[in-house]
Amino acid sequence: MRLESTVNHSFSLTAKLKDINELTKLRLSFLVVFSTFICYLLGSDLANINWIGLWSITIGGFFVVMASNGINQIIERNTDALMKRTENRPIVQKRMSLLEASIIVTIFGFLGVLIIGLNCNFYCAVLSFISLVLYAFVYTPLKRITKLSVHIGAIPGAMSPLIGYVAANGGIDLFAIVLFIIQFAWQFPHFYSIAWLLDEDYQRAGLKLMPIGAKKDKAGAFQISILTFVTVPISFIPYLIGFSSIWASIICAFLSLMMFINSIRLVINADDKSARRLMFSSFYQLPGTFITLLIDKMI
């Protein structure tokens, strides 16, 4: 009996941790916080890094992003039930109550902002809180109302590099704004390629996530391509403001150009294969850009 009880308890704990992982999208949170981590280093004196600040903004950032994702699922529980991609989420399947989910995200959000505020600075704690509120309580409900929600959602989505840089630098300067712009522009090819692939699911749930006035066709692909091209000239801004070398900006522009070429394929073919290529190219364009800027700073 003891062995059976121990096994059942272990299984229950594993299942609960799995549900918390699904609620907070831990893997997605890692991708978001990666920008925060690298941009903290970009804002630091690399010969004298504040390691407590670095790990505080990273761990605190994880908690804030996880809280944002969890609140998103609480608000969108009825919408999630209509989509194949999300129909097995813990709240939808009632493996987790609204009260339980609310307690979890409240704890994560509070801890995240507290850790950042105590160990970094007041400004990035405020920015983290604003990012959470914009994503969870503005962007999320607007997804059912207007296609402009994607543009609004790109604001909190682009705040992670800004928060990382401000945590190290202590304030917002021109380069902090450039880092924000880089990630803001990146989100459109990244998100719209995903929206293309999931368009049927999104339509079923009544979510308006394709480009304004566009459908899953060549005209919609053209809009995505134009937004993707914007990332190419943006790559040269760090050089123009004197933060990076021309070679670093050329490498960043090359990464953006590869993404743009895949967007041209989408215009030509207007198919899921091309959208998937664009999506995967976005996965390496953003981290590649920030890592290039960091390496350039180191040398």
C-alpha positions in Angstrom: 0.0 0.0 0.0 2.8 2.4 0.9 4.6 1.7 -2.4 1.3 2.3 -4.4 0.7 5.5 -2.5 4.2 6.7 -3.2 3.9 5.9 -6.9 0.5 7.6 -7.2 1.9 10.7 -5.4 4.9 10.8 -7.6 2.7 10.5 -10.7 0.4 13.2 -9.4 3.3 15.6 -8.8 4.8 14.9 -12.2 1.4 15.6 -13.9 0.9 18.8 -11.9 4.4 20.1 -12.9 3.6 19.2 -16.5 0.4 21.2 -16.3 2.2 24.2 -14.8 4.7 23.9 -17.6 1.9 24.0 -20.1 0.2 26.9 -18.4 3.3 29.1 -18.3 4.9 27.9 -21.6 8.3 27.4 -20.1 10.0 26.7 -23.4 8.6 29.9 -25.0 9.6 31.8 -21.9 13.2 30.7 -22.3 13.2 32.1 -25.9 11.9 35.5 -24.7 14.2 35.7 -21.7 17.2 34.9 -24.0 17.0 38.4 -25.4 16.9 39.9 -21.9 20.0 37.9 -20.9 22.1 38.9 -24.0 21.0 42.6 -23.8 21.9 42.8 -20.1 25.5 41.9 -21.3 25.2 44.5 -24.1 24.5 47.1 -21.4 27.2 46.0 -19.1 30.9 46.6 -18.6 32.0 43.2 -19.7 35.1 43.4 -17.5 33.0 44.0 -14.4 29.7 42.2 -14.8 27.2 42.4 -12.0 26.4 38.6 -11.8 23.7 39.1 -9.2 22.0 41.5 -11.5 22.4 39.2 -14.5 20.8 36.2 -12.8 18.2 38.3 -11.1 16.9 39.8 -14.4 17.1 36.3 -16.0 15.2 34.5 -13.2 12.8 37.4 -12.6 12.2 37.7 -16.3 11.3 34.0 -16.5 8.7 34.5 -13.7 7.2 37.6 -15.4 6.9 36.0 -18.8 5.5 32.8 -17.3 2.9 34.8 -15.4 2.0 36.6 -18.7 1.5 33.3 -20.5 -0.6 31.9 -17.7 -2.9 35.0 -17.6 -3.2 34.7 -21.3 -4.5 31.1 -20.9 -6.9 32.1 -18.1 -8.4 34.9 -20.3 -8.5 32.8 -23.4 -9.8 29.5 -21.9 -13.0 29.5 -24.0 -11.1 30.4 -27.2 -8.5 27.7 -26.5 -11.2 25.1 -26.3 -12.1 25.9 -30.0 -8.6 25.3 -31.4 -6.9 22.0 -32.0 -3.5 23.4 -31.0 -4.7 24.5 -27.5 -7.7 22.2 -26.7 -5.6 20.1 -24.3 -4.4 22.9 -22.2 -4.9 22.3 -18.4 -7.6 24.9 -17.8 -9.5 23.8 -20.9 -9.4 20.2 -19.8 -10.2 21.2 -16.2 -7.1 19.6 -14.9 -6.4 22.9 -13.3 -9.1 25.3 -11.8 -9.2 29.0 -12.5 -8.4 29.7 -8.8 -5.3 27.4 -8.9 -4.1 29.0 -12.2 -4.7 32.5 -10.8 -2.7 31.7 -7.7 0.2 30.3 -9.7 0.4 33.3 -12.1 0.0 35.8 -9.3 2.9 34.3 -7.4 5.1 34.1 -10.5 4.3 37.7 -11.5 4.8 39.1 -8.0 8.1 37.2 -7.5 9.4 38.2 -10.9 8.8 41.9 -10.4 10.1 41.8 -6.8 13.3 40.0 -7.8 14.0 42.4 -10.5 13.2 45.5 -8.4 15.3 44.4 -5.4 18.4 43.2 -7.4 18.4 45.3 -10.5 16.7 48.7 -10.5 13.3 50.4 -10.2 13.1 51.3 -13.9 13.3 47.7 -15.2 10.9 46.5 -12.5 8.3 49.0 -13.8 9.0 48.1 -17.4 8.5 44.4 -16.5 5.2 45.1 -14.8 4.1 47.3 -17.8 5.1 44.5 -20.2 3.0 42.0 -18.2 -0.1 44.2 -18.1 0.1 45.1 -21.8 0.5 41.5 -23.0 -2.0 39.9 -20.7 -4.7 42.6 -20.3 -4.5 44.6 -23.5 -3.1 42.4 -26.3 -4.8 39.2 -25.3 -8.5 40.5 -25.3 -7.8 42.6 -28.5 -7.0 39.5 -30.5 -10.7 38.9 -30.9 -11.5 42.5 -31.8 -8.9 43.9 -34.2 -6.0 42.8 -36.4 -4.1 45.8 -34.8 -3.7 43.6 -31.8 -0.6 42.1 -33.4 1.0 45.6 -33.6 0.0 46.3 -30.0 1.3 43.0 -28.8 4.6 43.7 -30.5 5.2 46.4 -27.8 5.4 44.1 -24.8 7.0 41.5 -27.0 9.9 43.9 -27.7 10.4 45.0 -24.2 12.6 42.0 -23.1 15.8 43.4 -24.7 15.0 46.9 -23.4 14.5 45.5 -19.8 17.7 43.6 -20.0 19.7 46.6 -21.1 18.1 48.9 -18.6 18.8 46.4 -15.8 22.5 46.7 -16.6 22.8 50.3 -17.7 20.4 51.9 -15.2 18.4 53.9 -17.7 17.1 54.2 -21.3 19.4 55.6 -23.9 19.5 55.6 -27.7 20.9 52.1 -28.0 18.3 50.7 -25.6 15.6 52.1 -28.0 17.4 50.5 -31.0 17.4 47.1 -29.3 13.6 47.6 -28.7 13.2 48.5 -32.4 15.1 45.4 -33.6 12.9 43.0 -31.7 9.7 45.0 -32.4 10.4 44.7 -36.2 11.4 41.0 -35.9 8.0 40.0 -34.4 6.0 40.7 -37.6 7.7 38.1 -39.9 7.9 35.7 -36.9 4.3 36.0 -35.8 2.7 36.3 -39.2 4.4 33.2 -40.4 3.0 31.3 -37.4 -0.4 33.0 -38.0 -0.3 31.8 -41.6 0.3 28.2 -40.5 -2.4 28.3 -37.8 -4.9 30.4 -39.8 -7.6 27.7 -39.8 -7.4 27.2 -36.1 -7.4 31.0 -35.4 -10.4 31.6 -37.6 -12.3 28.8 -35.9 -11.7 30.6 -32.6 -12.5 34.1 -34.0 -9.0 35.5 -33.6 -7.9 38.2 -35.9 -4.2 37.6 -36.4 -3.4 37.9 -40.1 -2.1 41.2 -41.5 -4.6 44.0 -41.8 -7.0 43.5 -44.7 -5.2 40.3 -45.7 -6.0 36.6 -46.1 -3.8 33.6 -46.6 -3.0 34.5 -50.2 -0.3 36.3 -52.2 -1.6 39.7 -51.1 -1.2 38.7 -47.5 2.2 37.3 -48.2 3.2 40.6 -49.9 2.4 42.5 -46.7 4.4 40.0 -44.6 7.3 40.4 -47.1 7.3 44.2 -46.8 7.4 44.0 -43.0 10.2 41.4 -43.2 12.3 43.7 -45.5 12.2 46.4 -42.8 14.5 44.3 -40.6 17.3 44.7 -43.2 17.9 48.5 -43.0 17.3 48.4 -39.2 20.3 46.1 -38.9 22.6 49.1 -39.8 21.3 51.4 -37.0 23.7 50.1 -34.4 26.6 51.0 -36.7 25.1 54.4 -37.6 24.8 55.4 -33.9 28.3 54.3 -33.2 27.6 51.2 -31.1 28.8 48.5 -33.4 31.3 48.0 -36.3 30.1 48.0 -39.9 31.0 44.3 -40.1 28.6 43.4 -37.2 25.8 45.3 -39.0 26.6 43.6 -42.3 26.3 40.2 -40.6 23.0 41.2 -38.9 21.7 42.5 -42.3 22.7 39.2 -43.9 20.6 37.3 -41.3 17.6 39.6 -42.0 18.2 39.2 -45.7 17.9 35.5 -45.4 14.6 35.9 -43.6 13.5 38.4 -46.3 14.3 35.9 -49.1 12.1 33.3 -47.4 9.3 35.9 -47.3 9.7 36.4 -51.1 9.3 32.6 -51.4 6.0 33.0 -49.5 4.9 35.7 -52.0 5.7 33.4 -54.9 4.2 30.2 -53.6 1.7 31.4 -50.9 1.9 28.0 -49.2 2.5 26.5 -45.8 6.0 25.2 -46.7 7.2 28.7 -47.5 5.6 30.1 -44.3 7.3 27.4 -42.3 10.7 28.4 -43.8 10.1 32.0 -42.9 9.2 30.9 -39.3 12.3 28.9 -38.9 14.5 31.6 -40.3 13.1 34.0 -37.7 14.2 31.6 -35.0 17.9 32.2 -35.8 17.7 35.8 -37.1 16.9 37.5 -33.7 19.3 35.5 -31.5 21.9 35.7 -34.3 21.6 39.5 -34.3 22.0 40.0 -30.6 24.8 37.5 -30.3 26.6 39.2 -33.2 26.3 42.6 -31.4 27.6 41.0 -28.2 30.6 39.4 -29.9 31.4 42.7 -31.7 31.4 44.4 -28.3 33.7 41.8 -26.8 36.3 42.2 -29.6 
